Amino acid sequence: MAKTLRRSAAFAALARALATGARGGPSLGARLAALPRMIRATARREYDGGLRLAMMAAATAYIASPIDLVPEIPLMVLGLADDAVLVAWLAGSVLAETERFLEWETRRGQVIPGHAVP
């Protein structure tokens, strides 16, 4: 019973942190809403996230693909470990890149094209 209470408290704390944004950063909802804008800005060559987005898209395709470099069935734990590492990297990359994009968006709104701002 005590383990269940600790586990549910940990998940509740994680949900609160994701909803409000850890360390004062943007919330998970704001980050997810920024993804389509980030992709559009990158496609228009306004934002410099092309290589990072391509790597995230490749990681997503690898995770979703039924073809695996390290197959799960014969190698069990190792087969799942490569996917777990990739999921962790992808989650961290999406969080970092969306935060970077949101900062870029904020700074971009403060710049007047063709004029120096004191």
C-alpha positions as CSV (number, residue, x, y, z in Angstrom):
1,M,0.0,0.0,0.0
2,A,2.8,2.4,0.9
3,K,4.6,1.8,-2.4
4,T,1.4,2.5,-4.3
5,L,0.9,5.8,-2.4
6,R,4.5,6.9,-3.1
7,R,4.2,5.9,-6.8
8,S,1.0,7.9,-7.2
9,A,2.5,10.9,-5.4
10,A,5.5,10.7,-7.7
11,F,3.3,10.6,-10.8
12,A,1.2,13.5,-9.5
13,A,4.3,15.6,-8.9
14,L,5.5,14.7,-12.4
15,A,2.2,15.7,-13.9
16,R,2.2,19.1,-12.0
17,A,5.8,19.8,-13.1
18,L,5.0,19.0,-16.7
19,A,1.8,21.1,-16.6
20,T,3.4,24.2,-15.1
21,G,6.9,23.9,-16.6
22,A,9.9,22.9,-14.7
23,R,12.3,25.6,-13.4
24,G,10.0,28.3,-14.6
25,G,10.2,27.2,-18.2
26,P,7.3,26.8,-20.6
27,S,4.7,24.2,-19.8
28,L,4.4,21.0,-21.7
29,G,1.2,22.3,-23.5
30,A,3.1,25.5,-24.6
31,R,5.9,23.3,-25.9
32,L,3.6,21.0,-27.8
33,A,1.7,23.9,-29.3
34,A,5.1,25.4,-30.5
35,L,6.0,22.3,-32.5
36,P,3.9,23.1,-35.6
37,R,5.1,26.7,-35.5
38,M,8.7,25.5,-35.2
39,I,8.3,23.1,-38.2
40,R,6.8,25.9,-40.3
41,A,9.5,28.4,-39.3
42,T,12.2,25.9,-40.1
43,A,10.6,25.0,-43.5
44,R,10.6,28.8,-44.3
45,R,14.2,29.0,-43.3
46,E,13.4,31.6,-40.7
47,Y,14.6,29.3,-37.8
48,D,17.8,27.4,-37.8
49,G,16.5,24.1,-36.4
50,G,16.6,22.0,-39.7
51,L,19.3,19.5,-38.7
52,R,17.9,19.0,-35.2
53,L,14.3,18.5,-36.6
54,A,15.6,16.0,-39.1
55,M,17.4,14.0,-36.3
56,M,14.2,14.1,-34.2
57,A,12.1,12.9,-37.2
58,A,14.6,10.1,-37.9
59,A,14.4,9.0,-34.3
60,T,10.6,9.1,-34.4
61,A,10.6,7.0,-37.5
62,Y,13.1,4.5,-36.0
63,I,11.0,4.1,-32.9
64,A,7.7,3.7,-34.8
65,S,9.2,1.4,-37.5
66,P,8.8,-2.4,-37.3
67,I,12.3,-2.8,-38.7
68,D,14.9,-2.5,-35.8
69,L,18.7,-2.6,-35.8
70,V,18.6,-4.5,-32.5
71,P,15.5,-6.8,-32.7
72,E,13.5,-7.3,-29.5
73,I,12.5,-10.9,-30.0
74,P,15.9,-12.7,-30.0
75,L,17.8,-10.1,-27.8
76,M,15.0,-9.2,-25.4
77,V,16.5,-6.6,-23.0
78,L,19.1,-5.3,-25.4
79,G,16.4,-5.0,-28.1
80,L,14.2,-2.8,-25.8
81,A,17.2,-0.9,-24.4
82,D,18.1,0.8,-27.7
83,D,14.5,1.9,-28.1
84,A,14.4,3.2,-24.5
85,V,17.6,5.2,-25.0
86,L,16.3,6.7,-28.2
87,V,12.9,7.6,-26.6
88,A,14.8,9.3,-23.7
89,W,17.0,11.2,-26.2
90,L,14.0,12.2,-28.3
91,A,12.0,13.5,-25.3
92,G,15.0,15.5,-24.1
93,S,15.7,16.9,-27.6
94,V,12.0,17.9,-28.1
95,L,12.0,19.7,-24.7
96,A,15.3,21.5,-25.3
97,E,14.5,22.5,-28.9
98,T,11.0,23.7,-28.2
99,E,12.3,25.8,-25.3
100,R,15.0,27.2,-27.6
101,F,12.4,27.9,-30.3
102,L,10.1,29.7,-27.8
103,E,13.0,31.9,-26.7
104,W,13.8,32.7,-30.3
105,E,10.1,33.6,-31.0
106,T,10.1,35.9,-28.0
107,R,13.4,37.7,-29.1
108,R,12.2,37.8,-32.7
109,G,9.1,39.8,-31.6
110,Q,11.3,42.4,-30.0
111,V,13.3,43.1,-33.2
112,I,12.3,45.7,-35.8
113,P,13.8,44.6,-39.1
114,G,16.3,47.1,-40.5
115,H,16.6,49.2,-37.3
116,A,19.0,49.1,-34.4
117,V,17.2,48.7,-31.0
118,P,19.0,50.2,-28.0
